[in-house]
Amino acid sequence: MSTTTRITMTIPNNLLSDLDFISRSLGLSRSGLICEILSGNVSSIREIIELSIPPDSLDSDSPQLRKPEKIRSYIDSILTAVDQHKSNLVFVRDDLLGSDRGGQNEH
C-alpha cells in the first residue's frame, strides 16, 4: 500500500487553469494529474543531481528558489544533463548491439 502526504503549492493562475482543464477533460483529480506528470521525470532528475552534485552541497537549509526564471534555468540545465546521459546510454547500447550484428563474436 502506498502512502501519500498532503502538500501545499503556490502556482500561477494560468497554470492552475490549465491543470484544471486537463484534469476535467481526462476525468482525473488534480492531484492524480500532477503525480502522473511528475512521476515520469522526477526520479531521473534526482538521479542526475545525486550523480553530479557533491553530497555535502545538498544542504536542506539552503534557501528555496521562487524566481521562475532561475528555476527554469536550473531545470533546463538538469534536463540537458539527462538528455546527455540518455545519449551516452544509446551510444553504448548501439555499440554493444552493433558488435553482435557483425557476424563473428569475439567471445
N, CA, C and O atoms as CSV, one atom per row, in Angstrom:
chain,resi,resn,atom,element,x,y,z
A,1,MET,N,N,0.835,-1.183,0.000
A,1,MET,CA,C,0.000,0.000,0.000
A,1,MET,C,C,0.881,1.247,0.000
A,1,MET,O,O,1.821,1.355,0.787
A,2,SER,N,N,0.576,2.157,-0.863
A,2,SER,CA,C,1.355,3.375,-0.989
A,2,SER,C,C,0.862,4.426,0.002
A,2,SER,O,O,-0.339,4.557,0.239
A,3,THR,N,N,1.787,5.157,0.564
A,3,THR,CA,C,1.397,6.245,1.452
A,3,THR,C,C,1.503,7.555,0.695
A,3,THR,O,O,2.304,7.694,-0.229
A,4,THR,N,N,0.698,8.494,1.094
A,4,THR,CA,C,0.725,9.806,0.457
A,4,THR,C,C,0.831,10.874,1.533
A,4,THR,O,O,0.527,10.636,2.702
A,5,THR,N,N,1.267,12.055,1.115
A,5,THR,CA,C,1.386,13.202,2.002
A,5,THR,C,C,0.737,14.396,1.326
A,5,THR,O,O,0.942,14.635,0.136
A,6,ARG,N,N,-0.028,15.127,2.073
A,6,ARG,CA,C,-0.665,16.335,1.545
A,6,ARG,C,C,0.349,17.481,1.594
A,6,ARG,O,O,1.019,17.680,2.607
A,7,ILE,N,N,0.457,18.228,0.498
A,7,ILE,CA,C,1.336,19.392,0.448
A,7,ILE,C,C,0.540,20.595,-0.051
A,7,ILE,O,O,-0.555,20.449,-0.593
A,8,THR,N,N,1.096,21.759,0.136
A,8,THR,CA,C,0.507,22.985,-0.383
A,8,THR,C,C,1.465,23.566,-1.399
A,8,THR,O,O,2.671,23.626,-1.160
A,9,MET,N,N,0.935,23.993,-2.532
A,9,MET,CA,C,1.766,24.575,-3.590
A,9,MET,C,C,1.234,25.950,-3.952
A,9,MET,O,O,0.037,26.214,-3.844
A,10,THR,N,N,2.125,26.812,-4.379
A,10,THR,CA,C,1.751,28.107,-4.919
A,10,THR,C,C,2.115,28.094,-6.391
A,10,THR,O,O,3.282,27.932,-6.747
A,11,ILE,N,N,1.117,28.265,-7.247
A,11,ILE,CA,C,1.354,28.248,-8.695
A,11,ILE,C,C,0.608,29.412,-9.339
A,11,ILE,O,O,-0.367,29.918,-8.783
A,12,PRO,N,N,1.075,29.836,-10.519
A,12,PRO,CA,C,0.388,30.928,-11.220
A,12,PRO,C,C,-1.035,30.522,-11.616
A,12,PRO,O,O,-1.304,29.346,-11.865
A,13,ASN,N,N,-1.936,31.493,-11.673
A,13,ASN,CA,C,-3.337,31.242,-12.021
A,13,ASN,C,C,-3.496,30.551,-13.371
A,13,ASN,O,O,-4.348,29.677,-13.524
A,14,ASN,N,N,-2.671,30.943,-14.360
A,14,ASN,CA,C,-2.818,30.330,-15.680
A,14,ASN,C,C,-2.424,28.853,-15.657
A,14,ASN,O,O,-3.000,28.054,-16.394
A,15,LEU,N,N,-1.458,28.482,-14.828
A,15,LEU,CA,C,-1.077,27.081,-14.700
A,15,LEU,C,C,-2.195,26.293,-14.023
A,15,LEU,O,O,-2.496,25.171,-14.432
A,16,LEU,N,N,-2.807,26.864,-13.000
A,16,LEU,CA,C,-3.931,26.223,-12.335
A,16,LEU,C,C,-5.083,26.011,-13.312
A,16,LEU,O,O,-5.710,24.952,-13.329
A,17,SER,N,N,-5.351,27.018,-14.114
A,17,SER,CA,C,-6.414,26.909,-15.109
A,17,SER,C,C,-6.132,25.766,-16.087
A,17,SER,O,O,-7.026,24.986,-16.415
A,18,ASP,N,N,-4.885,25.675,-16.548
A,18,ASP,CA,C,-4.511,24.589,-17.460
A,18,ASP,C,C,-4.644,23.225,-16.792
A,18,ASP,O,O,-5.166,22.285,-17.391
A,19,LEU,N,N,-4.172,23.118,-15.552
A,19,LEU,CA,C,-4.282,21.847,-14.823
A,19,LEU,C,C,-5.743,21.449,-14.631
A,19,LEU,O,O,-6.104,20.287,-14.818
A,20,ASP,N,N,-6.577,22.409,-14.260
A,20,ASP,CA,C,-7.996,22.117,-14.066
A,20,ASP,C,C,-8.649,21.673,-15.373
A,20,ASP,O,O,-9.435,20.726,-15.379
A,21,PHE,N,N,-8.336,22.340,-16.468
A,21,PHE,CA,C,-8.895,21.968,-17.764
A,21,PHE,C,C,-8.508,20.533,-18.136
A,21,PHE,O,O,-9.352,19.733,-18.542
A,22,ILE,N,N,-7.215,20.226,-17.990
A,22,ILE,CA,C,-6.727,18.891,-18.346
A,22,ILE,C,C,-7.341,17.838,-17.440
A,22,ILE,O,O,-7.794,16.798,-17.917
A,23,SER,N,N,-7.360,18.096,-16.135
A,23,SER,CA,C,-7.891,17.091,-15.206
A,23,SER,C,C,-9.382,16.844,-15.449
A,23,SER,O,O,-9.825,15.696,-15.416
A,24,ARG,N,N,-10.163,17.900,-15.693
A,24,ARG,CA,C,-11.592,17.722,-16.001
A,24,ARG,C,C,-11.767,16.956,-17.312
A,24,ARG,O,O,-12.591,16.046,-17.403
A,25,SER,N,N,-10.987,17.330,-18.319
A,25,SER,CA,C,-11.114,16.688,-19.632
A,25,SER,C,C,-10.784,15.207,-19.592
A,25,SER,O,O,-11.400,14.409,-20.299
A,26,LEU,N,N,-9.809,14.836,-18.761
A,26,LEU,CA,C,-9.380,13.436,-18.675
A,26,LEU,C,C,-10.071,12.673,-17.552
A,26,LEU,O,O,-9.864,11.468,-17.406
A,27,GLY,N,N,-10.892,13.359,-16.755
A,27,GLY,CA,C,-11.582,12.714,-15.654
A,27,GLY,C,C,-10.642,12.297,-14.530
A,27,GLY,O,O,-10.856,11.281,-13.869
A,28,LEU,N,N,-9.602,13.093,-14.325
A,28,LEU,CA,C,-8.624,12.820,-13.272
A,28,LEU,C,C,-8.721,13.881,-12.192
A,28,LEU,O,O,-9.168,15.000,-12.445
A,29,SER,N,N,-8.302,13.525,-10.992
A,29,SER,CA,C,-8.181,14.549,-9.956
A,29,SER,C,C,-6.958,15.405,-10.285
A,29,SER,O,O,-6.058,14.966,-11.001
A,30,ARG,N,N,-6.935,16.605,-9.768
A,30,ARG,CA,C,-5.781,17.474,-9.963
A,30,ARG,C,C,-4.529,16.815,-9.386
A,30,ARG,O,O,-3.468,16.840,-10.010
A,31,SER,N,N,-4.655,16.222,-8.188
A,31,SER,CA,C,-3.513,15.548,-7.563
A,31,SER,C,C,-3.029,14.381,-8.410
A,31,SER,O,O,-1.826,14.192,-8.589
A,32,GLY,N,N,-3.967,13.602,-8.929
A,32,GLY,CA,C,-3.598,12.464,-9.777
A,32,GLY,C,C,-2.869,12.904,-11.027
A,32,GLY,O,O,-1.895,12.274,-11.439
A,33,LEU,N,N,-3.339,13.988,-11.636
A,33,LEU,CA,C,-2.693,14.516,-12.840
A,33,LEU,C,C,-1.274,14.982,-12.535
A,33,LEU,O,O,-0.338,14.649,-13.261
A,34,ILE,N,N,-1.116,15.749,-11.464
A,34,ILE,CA,C,0.211,16.248,-11.099
A,34,ILE,C,C,1.151,15.086,-10.792
A,34,ILE,O,O,2.306,15.094,-11.217
A,35,CYS,N,N,0.664,14.091,-10.059
A,35,CYS,CA,C,1.502,12.913,-9.752
A,35,CYS,C,C,1.926,12.202,-11.028
A,35,CYS,O,O,3.078,11.788,-11.155
A,36,GLU,N,N,1.008,12.059,-11.969
A,36,GLU,CA,C,1.338,11.379,-13.223
A,36,GLU,C,C,2.374,12.162,-14.022
A,36,GLU,O,O,3.307,11.578,-14.574
A,37,ILE,N,N,2.213,13.471,-14.086
A,37,ILE,CA,C,3.168,14.313,-14.816
A,37,ILE,C,C,4.556,14.233,-14.171
A,37,ILE,O,O,5.560,14.090,-14.869
A,38,LEU,N,N,4.608,14.324,-12.859
A,38,LEU,CA,C,5.897,14.327,-12.159
A,38,LEU,C,C,6.558,12.955,-12.115
A,38,LEU,O,O,7.785,12.862,-12.159
A,39,SER,N,N,5.770,11.898,-12.029
A,39,SER,CA,C,6.338,10.568,-11.817
A,39,SER,C,C,7.280,10.130,-12.936
A,39,SER,O,O,8.212,9.363,-12.692
A,40,GLY,N,N,7.053,10.598,-14.133
A,40,GLY,CA,C,7.912,10.205,-15.243
A,40,GLY,C,C,9.260,10.898,-15.279
A,40,GLY,O,O,10.165,10.450,-15.983
A,41,ASN,N,N,9.409,11.977,-14.537
A,41,ASN,CA,C,10.618,12.782,-14.653
A,41,ASN,C,C,11.412,12.958,-13.363
A,41,ASN,O,O,12.639,13.051,-13.401
A,42,VAL,N,N,10.743,13.003,-12.253
A,42,VAL,CA,C,11.400,13.375,-11.003
A,42,VAL,C,C,12.507,12.402,-10.611
A,42,VAL,O,O,13.577,12.833,-10.181
A,43,SER,N,N,12.269,11.097,-10.752
A,43,SER,CA,C,13.303,10.138,-10.332
A,43,SER,C,C,14.558,10.267,-11.195
A,43,SER,O,O,15.671,10.125,-10.688
A,44,SER,N,N,14.392,10.537,-12.502
A,44,SER,CA,C,15.561,10.732,-13.371
A,44,SER,C,C,16.324,11.986,-12.999
A,44,SER,O,O,17.555,11.990,-12.981
A,45,ILE,N,N,15.597,13.050,-12.702
A,45,ILE,CA,C,16.245,14.302,-12.309
A,45,ILE,C,C,16.985,14.115,-10.985
A,45,ILE,O,O,18.105,14.600,-10.826
A,46,ARG,N,N,16.365,13.415,-10.037
A,46,ARG,CA,C,17.029,13.169,-8.761
A,46,ARG,C,C,18.323,12.380,-8.969
A,46,ARG,O,O,19.353,12.692,-8.371
A,47,GLU,N,N,18.259,11.361,-9.819
A,47,GLU,CA,C,19.436,10.534,-10.082
A,47,GLU,C,C,20.577,11.363,-10.666
A,47,GLU,O,O,21.728,11.201,-10.260
A,48,ILE,N,N,20.272,12.246,-11.612
A,48,ILE,CA,C,21.288,13.106,-12.218
A,48,ILE,C,C,21.873,14.042,-11.163
A,48,ILE,O,O,23.086,14.243,-11.119
A,49,ILE,N,N,21.025,14.612,-10.320
A,49,ILE,CA,C,21.514,15.519,-9.284
A,49,ILE,C,C,22.419,14.774,-8.309
A,49,ILE,O,O,23.477,15.278,-7.932
A,50,GLU,N,N,22.007,13.578,-7.903
A,50,GLU,CA,C,22.823,12.799,-6.972
A,50,GLU,C,C,24.184,12.455,-7.570
A,50,GLU,O,O,25.175,12.370,-6.845
A,51,LEU,N,N,24.236,12.257,-8.875
A,51,LEU,CA,C,25.494,11.925,-9.534
A,51,LEU,C,C,26.373,13.142,-9.784
A,51,LEU,O,O,27.595,13.022,-9.866
A,52,SER,N,N,25.748,14.324,-9.906
A,52,SER,CA,C,26.519,15.484,-10.338
A,52,SER,C,C,26.782,16.521,-9.256
A,52,SER,O,O,27.603,17.415,-9.460
A,53,ILE,N,N,26.120,16.431,-8.127
A,53,ILE,CA,C,26.309,17.420,-7.068
A,53,ILE,C,C,26.919,16.723,-5.857
A,53,ILE,O,O,26.395,15.705,-5.403
A,54,PRO,N,N,28.019,17.255,-5.328
A,54,PRO,CA,C,28.623,16.644,-4.132
A,54,PRO,C,C,27.618,16.591,-2.979
A,54,PRO,O,O,26.897,17.560,-2.743
A,55,PRO,N,N,27.565,15.454,-2.252
A,55,PRO,CA,C,26.587,15.300,-1.167
A,55,PRO,C,C,26.639,16.404,-0.118
A,55,PRO,O,O,25.598,16.778,0.422
A,56,ASP,N,N,27.821,16.936,0.185
A,56,ASP,CA,C,27.906,17.977,1.215
A,56,ASP,C,C,27.303,19.304,0.767
A,56,ASP,O,O,27.058,20.182,1.594
A,57,SER,N,N,27.058,19.461,-0.554
A,57,SER,CA,C,26.439,20.704,-1.019
A,57,SER,C,C,24.917,20.606,-1.051
A,57,SER,O,O,24.238,21.604,-1.292
A,58,LEU,N,N,24.378,19.414,-0.811
A,58,LEU,CA,C,22.928,19.241,-0.766
A,58,LEU,C,C,22.440,19.559,0.642
A,58,LEU,O,O,22.106,18.663,1.418
A,59,ASP,N,N,22.404,20.847,0.953
A,59,ASP,CA,C,22.078,21.326,2.290
A,59,ASP,C,C,20.594,21.643,2.378
A,59,ASP,O,O,20.080,22.440,1.592
A,60,SER,N,N,19.908,21.031,3.322
A,60,SER,CA,C,18.475,21.255,3.473
A,60,SER,C,C,18.164,22.659,3.983
A,60,SER,O,O,17.014,23.091,3.912
A,61,ASP,N,N,19.154,23.377,4.494
A,61,ASP,CA,C,18.938,24.730,4.983
A,61,ASP,C,C,19.103,25.789,3.890
A,61,ASP,O,O,18.999,26.987,4.156
A,62,SER,N,N,19.363,25.336,2.651
A,62,SER,CA,C,19.520,26.285,1.551
A,62,SER,C,C,18.198,27.006,1.303
A,62,SER,O,O,17.126,26.423,1.468
A,63,PRO,N,N,18.277,28.279,0.906
A,63,PRO,CA,C,17.029,28.995,0.611
A,63,PRO,C,C,16.351,28.395,-0.611
A,63,PRO,O,O,17.016,27.959,-1.550
A,64,GLN,N,N,15.041,28.376,-0.592
A,64,GLN,CA,C,14.288,27.843,-1.720
A,64,GLN,C,C,14.120,28.929,-2.773
A,64,GLN,O,O,13.768,30.066,-2.461
A,65,LEU,N,N,14.377,28.563,-4.016
A,65,LEU,CA,C,14.213,29.499,-5.113
A,65,LEU,C,C,12.740,29.708,-5.416
A,65,LEU,O,O,11.965,28.752,-5.431
A,66,ARG,N,N,12.355,30.932,-5.653
A,66,ARG,CA,C,10.973,31.206,-6.028
A,66,ARG,C,C,10.889,32.017,-7.315
A,66,ARG,O,O,9.792,32.308,-7.791
A,67,LYS,N,N,12.029,32.383,-7.880
A,67,LYS,CA,C,12.013,33.158,-9.116
A,67,LYS,C,C,11.878,32.186,-10.284
A,67,LYS,O,O,12.769,31.367,-10.507
A,68,PRO,N,N,10.778,32.264,-11.032
A,68,PRO,CA,C,10.534,31.306,-12.109
A,68,PRO,C,C,11.672,31.201,-13.119
A,68,PRO,O,O,11.969,30.106,-13.596
A,69,GLU,N,N,12.316,32.323,-13.453
A,69,GLU,CA,C,13.389,32.274,-14.455
A,69,GLU,C,C,14.599,31.498,-13.931
A,69,GLU,O,O,15.258,30.792,-14.695
A,70,LYS,N,N,14.894,31.622,-12.647
A,70,LYS,CA,C,16.020,30.863,-12.068
A,70,LYS,C,C,15.679,29.381,-11.986
A,70,LYS,O,O,16.519,28.529,-12.276
A,71,ILE,N,N,14.451,29.077,-11.594
A,71,ILE,CA,C,14.014,27.683,-11.516
A,71,ILE,C,C,14.056,27.060,-12.907
A,71,ILE,O,O,14.553,25.945,-13.069
A,72,ARG,N,N,13.540,27.762,-13.905
A,72,ARG,CA,C,13.519,27.246,-15.280
A,72,ARG,C,C,14.934,27.014,-15.783
A,72,ARG,O,O,15.203,25.996,-16.420
A,73,SER,N,N,15.838,27.937,-15.508
A,73,SER,CA,C,17.231,27.794,-15.933
A,73,SER,C,C,17.867,26.563,-15.294
A,73,SER,O,O,18.569,25.803,-15.961
A,74,TYR,N,N,17.618,26.373,-14.010
A,74,TYR,CA,C,18.184,25.236,-13.292
A,74,TYR,C,C,17.617,23.927,-13.837
A,74,TYR,O,O,18.359,22.974,-14.074
A,75,ILE,N,N,16.299,23.885,-14.034
A,75,ILE,CA,C,15.674,22.669,-14.569
A,75,ILE,C,C,16.158,22.395,-15.984
A,75,ILE,O,O,16.401,21.240,-16.334
A,76,ASP,N,N,16.305,23.425,-16.802
A,76,ASP,CA,C,16.817,23.231,-18.167
A,76,ASP,C,C,18.212,22.621,-18.154
A,76,ASP,O,O,18.514,21.751,-18.971
A,77,SER,N,N,19.068,23.067,-17.233
A,77,SER,CA,C,20.417,22.502,-17.173
A,77,SER,C,C,20.370,21.047,-16.713
A,77,SER,O,O,21.163,20.229,-17.180
A,78,ILE,N,N,19.460,20.717,-15.812
A,78,ILE,CA,C,19.309,19.327,-15.370
A,78,ILE,C,C,18.792,18.464,-16.517
A,78,ILE,O,O,19.294,17.361,-16.735
A,79,LEU,N,N,17.794,18.953,-17.251
A,79,LEU,CA,C,17.246,18.182,-18.365
A,79,LEU,C,C,18.277,17.989,-19.472
A,79,LEU,O,O,18.283,16.952,-20.135
A,80,THR,N,N,19.145,18.971,-19.677
A,80,THR,CA,C,20.238,18.812,-20.640
A,80,THR,C,C,21.156,17.684,-20.199
A,80,THR,O,O,21.578,16.868,-21.018
A,81,ALA,N,N,21.466,17.634,-18.908
A,81,ALA,CA,C,22.307,16.548,-18.385
A,81,ALA,C,C,21.615,15.202,-18.549
A,81,ALA,O,O,22.268,14.211,-18.878
A,82,VAL,N,N,20.308,15.150,-18.326
A,82,VAL,CA,C,19.546,13.906,-18.509
A,82,VAL,C,C,19.609,13.472,-19.969
A,82,VAL,O,O,19.833,12.295,-20.251
A,83,ASP,N,N,19.416,14.400,-20.898
A,83,ASP,CA,C,19.480,14.071,-22.324
A,83,ASP,C,C,20.860,13.557,-22.714
A,83,ASP,O,O,20.969,12.607,-23.489
A,84,GLN,N,N,21.914,14.175,-22.186
A,84,GLN,CA,C,23.272,13.713,-22.476
A,84,GLN,C,C,23.485,12.310,-21.926
A,84,GLN,O,O,24.118,11.473,-22.569
A,85,HIS,N,N,22.958,12.057,-20.741
A,85,HIS,CA,C,23.068,10.734,-20.120
A,85,HIS,C,C,22.364,9.699,-20.992
A,85,HIS,O,O,22.900,8.616,-21.227
A,86,LYS,N,N,21.155,10.030,-21.476
A,86,LYS,CA,C,20.410,9.119,-22.347
A,86,LYS,C,C,21.172,8.877,-23.643
A,86,LYS,O,O,21.233,7.745,-24.124
A,87,SER,N,N,21.756,9.933,-24.214
A,87,SER,CA,C,22.524,9.787,-25.457
A,87,SER,C,C,23.705,8.847,-25.259
A,87,SER,O,O,23.992,8.010,-26.115
A,88,ASN,N,N,24.383,8.989,-24.133
A,88,ASN,CA,C,25.506,8.103,-23.838
A,88,ASN,C,C,25.041,6.659,-23.729
A,88,ASN,O,O,25.712,5.752,-24.223
A,89,LEU,N,N,23.894,6.436,-23.085
A,89,LEU,CA,C,23.374,5.077,-22.952
A,89,LEU,C,C,22.992,4.493,-24.311
A,89,LEU,O,O,23.234,3.315,-24.574
A,90,VAL,N,N,22.394,5.319,-25.172
A,90,VAL,CA,C,22.027,4.857,-26.514
A,90,VAL,C,C,23.278,4.500,-27.298
A,90,VAL,O,O,23.300,3.492,-28.005
A,91,PHE,N,N,24.335,5.325,-27.180
A,91,PHE,CA,C,25.584,5.047,-27.876
A,91,PHE,C,C,26.171,3.715,-27.420
A,91,PHE,O,O,26.594,2.903,-28.244
A,92,VAL,N,N,26.196,3.492,-26.112
A,92,VAL,CA,C,26.734,2.236,-25.574
A,92,VAL,C,C,25.875,1.071,-26.031
A,92,VAL,O,O,26.405,0.038,-26.441
A,93,ARG,N,N,24.556,1.218,-25.967
A,93,ARG,CA,C,23.650,0.147,-26.405
A,93,ARG,C,C,23.879,-0.184,-27.874
A,93,ARG,O,O,24.001,-1.352,-28.242
A,94,ASP,N,N,23.938,0.853,-28.714
A,94,ASP,CA,C,24.140,0.635,-30.145
A,94,ASP,C,C,25.492,-0.006,-30.420
A,94,ASP,O,O,25.620,-0.856,-31.301
A,95,ASP,N,N,26.499,0.409,-29.660
A,95,ASP,CA,C,27.821,-0.172,-29.816
A,95,ASP,C,C,27.795,-1.657,-29.461
A,95,ASP,O,O,28.373,-2.481,-30.169
A,96,LEU,N,N,27.125,-1.990,-28.368
A,96,LEU,CA,C,27.032,-3.389,-27.953
A,96,LEU,C,C,26.211,-4.211,-28.936
A,96,LEU,O,O,26.590,-5.330,-29.282
A,97,LEU,N,N,25.099,-3.665,-29.382
A,97,LEU,CA,C,24.275,-4.386,-30.356
A,97,LEU,C,C,24.978,-4.499,-31.697
A,97,LEU,O,O,24.834,-5.502,-32.396
A,98,GLY,N,N,25.740,-3.471,-32.058
A,98,GLY,CA,C,26.484,-3.497,-33.318
A,98,GLY,C,C,27.518,-4.599,-33.325
A,98,GLY,O,O,27.756,-5.211,-34.366
A,99,SER,N,N,28.145,-4.869,-32.178
A,99,SER,CA,C,29.147,-5.930,-32.129
A,99,SER,C,C,28.493,-7.289,-32.288
A,99,SER,O,O,29.125,-8.218,-32.790
A,100,ASP,N,N,27.229,-7.428,-31.868
A,100,ASP,CA,C,26.515,-8.688,-32.045
A,100,ASP,C,C,26.090,-8.887,-33.495
A,100,ASP,O,O,25.979,-10.023,-33.954
A,101,ARG,N,N,25.854,-7.811,-34.211
A,101,ARG,CA,C,25.399,-7.896,-35.595
A,101,ARG,C,C,26.535,-8.123,-36.582
A,101,ARG,O,O,26.294,-8.424,-37.751
A,102,GLY,N,N,27.753,-7.982,-36.122
A,102,GLY,CA,C,28.899,-8.046,-37.014
A,102,GLY,C,C,29.209,-9.436,-37.559
A,102,GLY,O,O,30.143,-9.590,-38.345
A,103,GLY,N,N,28.468,-10.422,-37.169
A,103,GLY,CA,C,28.716,-11.748,-37.688
A,103,GLY,C,C,29.480,-12.590,-36.679
A,103,GLY,O,O,28.896,-13.457,-36.029
A,104,GLN,N,N,30.765,-12.349,-36.543
A,104,GLN,CA,C,31.557,-13.130,-35.604
A,104,GLN,C,C,31.552,-12.459,-34.249
A,104,GLN,O,O,31.604,-11.235,-34.130
A,105,ASN,N,N,31.490,-13.289,-33.243
A,105,ASN,CA,C,31.512,-12.779,-31.878
A,105,ASN,C,C,32.864,-13.133,-31.288
A,105,ASN,O,O,33.317,-14.272,-31.398
A,106,GLU,N,N,33.500,-12.170,-30.670
A,106,GLU,CA,C,34.852,-12.400,-30.141
A,106,GLU,C,C,34.850,-13.265,-28.900
A,106,GLU,O,O,35.908,-13.731,-28.476
A,107,HIS,N,N,33.679,-13.493,-28.300
A,107,HIS,CA,C,33.621,-14.247,-27.039
A,107,HIS,C,C,33.435,-15.701,-27.262
A,107,HIS,O,O,33.367,-16.469,-26.303
